[in-house]
């Protein structure tokens, strides 16, 4: 069992015992209403439907959702680059936070990294978003630099965070799309 599978299994066993199993699948258009609700409750400056659509129309952009009992409770959008995966947007519904759902989504993505190809995940986190910084740090992400005046909606800085695949994990080709 890989590190990622073990972390997800531990998460499910420990934290999700009181709710149904989390299913992580590709995002589809029908999910957009639930995604937009999560987006609105999660961010001071939320993405609009058109932002999601524009992103998902790019060949290298992938969206996944976390689903419990047929309802979307989290989502993640990321771009595939030659040597990295760039997380663009990530959120879990307020009512389902701290249950391991975000960890399950990220662990699935981490398990698909390879030291021979896409070996790292990068993302930006607002300087004021301490819960997100702590969450990503708990999964092994490190803040590597400060991006001054990063956001268009404010003059707020962002932390650039990286996760690097470990060289000692089993290296089998993995699909990043699902």
Steps between C-alpha positions, in 0.01 A plus 500: 500500500644838400533798734204666331272195523598447862427864587158485332414169671606638838302817433186308405527260794578770755305806394221392265350220704185704562435587133478305177805417295654786304509446126745712299413531133538731204301822509206524261285797396210377713719554813536873442210620719637315805857607422396866478324476838818358658707768324276781629512380861874435489652813349472875544567540127338191343538380143196542275353226282683654202834472683448127550384451142794693353743298710346162416504574127881496505647167391728474802239590767322230699221526754410240760229492764461319830155353535315351796158337455468653153572858611812702420682597821833615356686572179846559359614648170856450384718550195737237366840631397803310378663452841238623744134516592367847587194511726286796395199468728418272792217504754288280725148590612502667841272225642747229392832652601739318733358162401791402273334591170764755396770259610343225288494721188860613545623154593354361179680769302827448690482125433512573127831688511812340360863594552549428129234736365271730697682500831349794688182685581495878530232739620454849636335575834391843620717642774190539720369146441664335799270193505600416141870554577479266798302241302746487209797502738351198681515308171864582435474821299764765568471874446793584274447868422276802544325633191453874556166656395405166343123537486310722258215561745722632784860597567538190715810284472496125447725220612623269226483148640662184358464129555779284358459129421731273696753303300460184709132441419403238243518662158232362270338708228181663629221691332444845645152543360300282729 
